[in-house]
Amino acid sequence: MDLVKKIHRLKKEKNAVILAHYYQVPEIQDIADYVGDSLGLSQKAAETKADIIVFAGVHFMAETAKILSPKKTVVLPDLNAGCSLADSCPPEAFKAFTEAHPNHVVITYVNCSAEIKALSDIVCTSSNALKIVESIPKETPIIFAPDKNLGAYIIKETGRDMLLWDGSCVVHEAFSMDKLIELHKKYPDYKIIAHPESEEHILNTATYIGSTAGMINYVKQHQNQKFIVATEAGILHKMKEAMPYTELIPAPAKEDNTCACSECHFMKMNTLQKLYDCLLNESPQIEVDETIIERALLPIERMLELSK
């Protein structure tokens, strides 16, 4: 029996659900019950009636699922699947930062650890960040963390004067402006679409800026156009599946690699074999301290309420 059949059998036997991010390898996206961005995955984690959540993503995403479903078993195929952005915001340093600015509302991007969420007033994703920032009264000062690029984009779009934590995602800072210009000269009729975690000079070239789900929806609405896609290359799998006749090119990375695009090493650590093993053994499990769960749940629930 092949791995896919074994996973389907085990999933049924154990009443499990598989949630996968758009940046996962294609074979994991294909076997998942739901593929989405951080907001969609958070919503599915909150809604699921499954006993076991297999989270094919990175550690902070599985933590979020555990916070929303503390009584359920949450497993991650590879426990070492971390996040450069989450790592850029150590809890003790961030706690000191927030304490130095006591009158600020603390908004944190979901790409952070459970401890950082527990220090927050409200969480956001790239799908709802603008909406959540705009929900805060204009006279109220805001700390935005950990992504400085997403924060700078929000400042530009809303005019809010936010205090930014100096964090970033190595994947979204890996795009080469010179190579992008060269590529666009070669394909001048291709529109550039970009994720707001990208650096400002990349965003300035884009026709559309949005979350992974937003980018997919934009391409669906403009299937007769051609696109250069500036986000992690895993998104192209679902784009090509949904729009097989739309021409898509991944934005080029600064460094040469196997696909000449920007890939997240952590996202690609999960494999079909690891997914099967973690479902079979119900390990490695994600554990979050009860006190952290209690404190982190509130800002996540505020986000989900605003996102209805």
C-alpha positions in Angstrom: 0.0 0.0 0.0 1.5 3.4 -1.0 1.9 6.2 1.5 -1.1 8.2 0.2 -3.4 5.3 0.8 -1.9 4.6 4.2 -2.4 8.2 5.2 -6.0 8.2 4.1 -6.6 5.0 6.0 -5.0 6.2 9.2 -6.7 9.6 9.0 -10.1 7.8 8.9 -9.2 5.4 11.7 -8.0 8.2 14.0 -10.5 10.9 13.1 -7.7 13.2 12.0 -7.6 16.2 9.8 -4.6 17.4 7.7 -4.1 21.1 7.4 -1.4 22.4 5.0 0.0 25.7 4.1 0.4 26.9 0.5 4.2 26.7 0.9 4.2 22.9 1.5 5.5 20.5 -1.1 2.9 19.6 -3.8 2.3 16.0 -2.6 1.4 17.3 0.9 -0.9 19.9 -0.5 -2.6 17.2 -2.6 -3.4 15.0 0.4 -4.5 17.8 2.8 -8.1 18.2 3.8 -7.6 22.0 3.7 -4.8 24.1 2.1 -4.7 27.7 3.0 -2.9 30.8 4.3 -2.4 31.6 8.0 -5.9 33.1 8.5 -7.7 30.2 6.7 -5.7 27.6 8.6 -6.4 29.3 12.0 -10.1 29.3 11.2 -10.1 25.7 10.2 -8.1 24.7 13.3 -10.8 26.5 15.4 -13.7 24.8 13.6 -12.5 21.2 13.3 -14.2 18.3 15.0 -11.3 16.0 14.4 -9.5 14.4 17.4 -6.0 14.9 15.8 -4.8 17.9 13.8 -1.9 17.1 11.5 -0.4 20.5 10.8 1.7 20.5 7.7 3.3 23.9 8.1 5.8 25.4 10.5 6.0 25.4 14.3 4.2 28.7 15.1 1.2 27.5 12.9 0.9 24.3 14.8 1.1 26.2 18.1 -1.7 28.4 17.0 -3.8 25.3 16.3 -3.0 24.0 19.8 -4.0 27.3 21.4 -7.3 27.2 19.6 -7.9 23.5 20.3 -6.0 22.7 23.5 -7.8 19.4 24.2 -6.9 18.0 20.7 -3.7 16.3 19.7 -1.8 18.5 17.4 1.2 17.0 15.5 3.8 18.5 13.2 5.6 16.2 10.7 9.0 17.8 11.6 9.4 19.5 14.9 12.4 21.4 13.5 10.2 23.2 10.9 10.6 26.7 12.4 10.4 30.2 11.0 13.1 32.9 10.5 10.5 35.6 11.2 9.3 34.1 14.4 13.0 33.5 15.5 13.7 37.2 14.9 11.5 38.1 17.9 12.8 36.6 21.2 10.1 36.7 23.9 12.3 38.3 26.6 13.5 41.1 24.3 10.0 41.7 23.0 8.6 41.9 26.6 11.2 44.5 27.4 10.3 46.4 24.2 6.5 46.5 25.0 7.2 47.4 28.7 9.2 50.4 27.4 6.1 51.6 25.5 3.3 50.9 28.0 0.6 53.0 26.3 0.7 51.2 22.9 -1.7 48.6 21.6 0.4 45.6 20.6 -0.5 44.0 17.3 1.5 41.0 16.3 1.6 39.2 12.9 0.6 35.5 13.4 4.1 34.5 12.3 5.4 34.5 15.8 5.7 32.2 18.8 3.0 31.5 21.3 4.9 33.5 23.9 4.8 36.6 21.6 1.1 36.1 21.0 0.6 36.0 24.8 2.3 39.4 25.0 -0.1 40.9 22.4 -3.4 42.7 22.4 -4.5 41.4 19.0 -3.0 39.1 16.3 -3.3 39.6 12.6 -2.4 37.8 9.3 -1.4 39.3 6.0 -5.0 38.8 4.9 -6.5 41.0 7.6 -3.6 43.2 8.9 -5.0 46.4 7.3 -8.5 45.8 8.6 -7.2 45.1 12.1 -4.9 48.2 12.3 -7.7 50.4 11.0 -9.9 49.0 13.8 -7.7 50.7 16.4 -8.7 54.4 17.2 -6.3 56.8 15.4 -5.2 58.4 18.6 -4.0 55.1 20.0 -0.3 54.4 19.4 0.5 50.9 18.0 3.4 48.5 18.3 3.5 46.2 15.3 5.7 43.1 15.3 7.6 41.1 14.3 7.7 41.9 10.5 9.1 45.3 9.7 8.3 45.0 6.0 4.6 44.1 6.5 4.5 46.9 9.1 6.0 49.4 6.7 3.5 48.4 4.1 0.6 48.9 6.5 2.0 52.4 7.5 2.1 53.3 3.8 -1.5 52.1 3.2 -3.1 53.5 6.4 -1.0 56.5 7.3 -0.7 55.2 10.8 2.5 56.0 12.7 3.3 52.6 14.2 6.3 51.5 16.2 7.9 48.6 14.4 9.9 45.6 15.7 13.0 45.0 13.6 12.1 41.5 12.3 11.8 40.0 8.8 11.4 36.8 6.8 14.5 35.6 4.9 12.3 34.1 2.2 10.6 37.3 1.4 13.8 39.3 1.6 15.6 36.9 -0.8 14.2 38.4 -4.0 16.7 40.1 -6.3 15.6 43.5 -7.5 18.2 43.4 -10.3 17.1 40.0 -11.5 13.4 41.0 -11.2 14.0 44.0 -13.4 15.9 41.8 -15.9 13.1 39.2 -15.9 10.5 41.9 -16.4 12.4 43.3 -19.4 12.3 39.9 -20.9 8.6 39.5 -20.2 7.2 43.0 -20.2 3.6 41.8 -20.4 3.8 39.9 -17.2 2.3 41.6 -14.1 4.2 41.4 -10.8 2.2 40.3 -7.7 3.8 40.3 -4.3 3.4 39.3 -0.7 3.5 42.3 1.8 6.4 40.6 3.7 8.6 41.5 0.8 10.9 44.5 0.9 9.6 47.9 -0.2 11.5 48.1 -3.5 9.9 44.8 -4.5 6.4 46.0 -3.5 6.9 49.2 -5.5 7.0 47.0 -8.7 3.8 45.1 -7.9 0.5 45.5 -9.6 -1.1 43.6 -6.7 0.0 43.1 -3.1 -1.7 40.6 -0.9 -1.6 37.4 1.2 -1.1 34.0 -0.4 -4.8 33.5 -0.6 -5.3 37.0 -1.9 -2.7 36.4 -4.6 -4.4 33.2 -5.7 -7.8 34.9 -5.8 -6.3 37.8 -7.8 -4.9 35.5 -10.4 -8.2 33.7 -10.6 -9.9 37.0 -11.4 -7.4 37.8 -14.1 -6.7 34.4 -15.7 -6.1 36.0 -19.1 -3.1 37.9 -17.8 0.5 36.7 -17.1 2.2 36.9 -13.8 5.6 37.1 -12.0 4.9 35.8 -8.5 6.9 37.3 -5.6 6.4 35.0 -2.7 7.5 31.5 -1.6 7.4 29.3 -4.7 5.1 26.6 -3.2 2.1 28.8 -4.0 2.6 28.1 -7.7 1.2 24.5 -7.2 -2.3 25.6 -6.3 -2.2 28.5 -8.7 -1.3 26.2 -11.6 -3.9 23.6 -10.4 -6.7 26.2 -10.3 -5.5 28.2 -13.4 -3.7 25.7 -15.7 -3.7 28.0 -18.7 -2.4 31.1 -16.9 1.3 31.7 -17.4 3.2 32.1 -14.1 6.9 32.7 -13.3 8.3 32.7 -9.8 10.2 35.9 -8.9 14.0 35.3 -8.9 16.1 34.9 -5.8 19.3 36.7 -5.1 21.2 33.4 -4.7 21.1 30.7 -7.3 19.4 27.5 -6.1 17.6 24.5 -7.5 14.6 26.4 -8.8 16.1 30.0 -9.1 13.2 31.1 -6.9 12.7 31.8 -3.2 11.9 28.7 -1.1 11.4 28.3 2.6 13.7 25.6 3.9 11.6 25.1 7.0 8.3 24.6 5.0 10.1 22.0 2.9 11.3 20.0 5.9 7.9 18.3 6.0 7.6 15.3 3.7 4.9 12.7 3.0 6.9 10.1 4.9 7.2 12.3 8.0 3.5 13.2 7.7 2.6 9.4 7.7 5.0 8.7 10.6 3.6 11.6 12.8 0.0 10.4 12.2 0.9 6.8 12.9 2.8 7.6 16.1 0.8 10.7 17.1 4.2 12.3 17.5 5.9 14.8 17.6 3.1 16.6 19.5 2.9 20.3 20.0 2.7 21.3 23.6 2.0 24.8 24.9 2.0 25.9 28.5 -1.6 26.3 29.9 -0.8 29.9 31.0 0.5 30.8 27.6 -2.6 29.3 25.9 -4.9 31.3 28.2 -3.1 34.6 27.4 -2.5 33.9 23.7 -6.0 32.8 23.0 -7.5 36.2 23.6 -5.7 38.2 20.9 -6.2 35.3 18.4 -10.0 35.2 19.2 -10.1 39.0 18.7 -8.5 38.5 15.2 -11.0 35.7 14.3 -13.9 37.8 15.4 -12.8 40.8 13.3 -12.2 38.5 10.3 -15.8 37.1 10.2 
